[in-house]
Amino acid sequence: MKQQGRHPYRPAHLHALIFKPGFKVLISQVYDPADPHIDTDVQFGVTKALIGNFVRHEEPHPAASDVGTPWYSLDYIYRMETGDAVLPRPPIK
């Protein structure tokens, strides 16, 4: 990577494994567009469809008094495909 003039960093992202009966299991990640490495991801994993809207809130959380300020929420729509809901098996037992 050094020879290519690239860094080894990943942009900030959240992983999700979503399970719902009647739908295929969705495993995905959502990236923070404000991360300085968003355009130079070492794994080339960032696409426009995977960029979320992370919203900073300065006011107290409306439902969780133990959450300090500022706190963040994520506005993102996951699109699932109908099918069999089968969880993946862990690779290490």
Backbone hydrogen bonds, N-H to C=O, Kabsch-Sander energy under -0.5 kcal/mol:
donor,donor_aa,acceptor,acceptor_aa,energy
5,G,2,K,-1.3
6,R,1,M,-2.6
14,L,30,V,-2.3
16,A,28,S,-2.6
18,I,26,L,-3.2
19,F,17,L,-0.5
23,F,20,K,-1.9
24,K,81,E,-3.1
25,V,84,D,-0.5
26,L,18,I,-2.2
27,I,25,V,-0.5
28,S,16,A,-2.5
30,V,14,L,-2.2
31,Y,50,L,-3.2
32,D,12,A,-2.2
35,D,32,D,-1.7
38,I,35,D,-1.7
40,T,37,H,-1.2
42,V,9,Y,-1.4
44,F,41,D,-1.5
50,L,47,T,-1.5
51,I,48,K,-1.4
52,G,31,Y,-2.5
52,G,50,L,-0.6
53,N,75,D,-1.1
54,F,52,G,-0.7
55,V,53,N,-0.6
55,V,73,S,-3.1
56,R,54,F,-0.5
57,H,71,W,-3.2
61,H,67,V,-0.6
67,V,64,A,-1.6
68,G,66,D,-0.6
71,W,57,H,-2.0
73,S,55,V,-2.2
75,D,53,N,-2.4
76,Y,74,L,-0.8
78,Y,76,Y,-0.6
80,M,78,Y,-0.6
83,G,22,G,-1.8
86,V,84,D,-1.2
87,L,85,A,-0.5
